[in-house]
């Protein structure tokens, strides 16, 4: 079970991370992910990660061990609402991942570009 983080944001450090392995994503998608992660980190008052786990998109939040005020229930609700409200971007990301980051997607793309049946 491998996790591949695309983007993360921290309420604590007021910082943002974007994995350079995903620089080939469209600029608008990268901007949207940055906004989604930053807003969710602010709402959860924690650290938010967006990525892929075993080829499936995920979004999670965590707090520092020393942060007694971090509320896991509120954070889970924020994450669930974000996933629901941003379903279009998460669906697009999943499709992009299948096409560009999996072996089957690469084969399908190569076949398409050569004009062969999928």
C-alpha positions in Angstrom: 0.0 0.0 0.0 2.0 3.0 -1.3 1.0 6.6 -0.9 2.1 9.1 -3.5 1.5 12.6 -2.3 0.7 15.2 -4.9 0.1 18.2 -2.7 0.1 19.1 1.0 -0.6 22.1 3.1 0.2 22.9 6.7 -1.9 25.2 8.9 0.9 25.1 11.5 3.7 26.3 9.2 1.5 28.2 6.8 3.3 26.3 4.0 2.4 24.3 0.9 4.2 21.4 -0.9 3.7 20.2 -4.5 5.4 17.0 -5.6 7.6 17.9 -8.6 6.8 14.4 -10.1 3.4 15.9 -10.9 4.7 19.0 -12.7 3.2 17.7 -15.9 -0.3 18.3 -14.6 -2.1 21.2 -16.2 -1.3 24.5 -14.5 -5.0 25.1 -13.7 -5.2 21.7 -11.9 -2.1 22.5 -9.9 -3.6 25.9 -8.8 -6.8 24.2 -7.9 -5.0 21.5 -5.8 -3.1 24.2 -4.0 -6.3 26.1 -3.2 -8.1 22.9 -2.1 -5.2 21.8 0.2 -4.7 25.3 1.6 -8.3 25.9 2.4 -8.8 22.4 3.9 -5.7 22.9 6.1 -7.0 26.2 7.3 -10.5 24.7 8.1 -9.1 21.5 9.8 -6.3 23.6 11.5 -4.0 20.7 10.6 -2.0 19.2 7.8 -3.8 18.1 4.6 -2.4 15.8 2.0 -3.9 14.9 -1.5 -2.4 12.0 -3.4 -2.8 8.6 -4.7 -2.9 5.4 -2.7 -2.7 2.2 -4.8 -3.9 4.2 -7.8 -6.9 5.8 -6.1 -7.1 9.5 -5.1 -7.2 10.3 -1.4 -7.3 13.3 0.8 -6.5 13.2 4.5 -5.8 15.5 7.4 -3.7 15.0 10.5 -2.6 17.1 13.5 0.6 17.4 15.3 0.9 15.0 18.3 1.4 18.1 20.5 -1.8 19.8 19.3 -4.5 19.0 21.8 -6.9 21.3 19.9 -6.9 19.3 16.6 -10.3 17.7 16.2 -10.3 14.5 14.1 -14.1 14.5 13.7 -14.2 18.0 12.4 -11.3 17.3 10.1 -12.9 14.2 8.7 -16.1 16.2 8.0 -14.1 19.0 6.3 -12.3 16.4 4.1 -15.5 14.6 3.2 -17.2 17.9 2.3 -14.2 18.9 0.2 -14.1 15.6 -1.7 -17.9 16.0 -2.3 -17.7 19.6 -3.4 -14.6 19.1 -5.5 -15.6 15.8 -7.0 -15.0 17.0 -10.6 -11.3 17.8 -9.9 -10.8 14.5 -8.1 -12.4 12.5 -10.9 -10.3 14.3 -13.5 -7.2 13.6 -11.4 -8.0 9.9 -11.2 -8.5 9.7 -15.0 -5.3 11.6 -15.6 -3.4 9.3 -13.2 -4.8 6.2 -15.0 -3.7 7.5 -18.4 -0.3 9.0 -17.6 0.9 7.1 -14.5 -0.1 3.5 -15.0 1.3 0.9 -17.3 -2.2 0.2 -18.8 -2.7 3.9 -19.4 0.6 4.2 -21.1 -0.2 1.3 -23.4 -3.6 2.7 -24.3 -2.1 6.1 -25.0 0.6 4.6 -27.2 -1.9 2.5 -29.1 -4.1 5.5 -29.6 -1.2 7.6 -30.9 -0.2 4.9 -33.3 -3.8 4.5 -34.5 -4.2 0.9 -33.1 -7.4 -0.4 -31.5 -7.4 -0.2 -27.8 
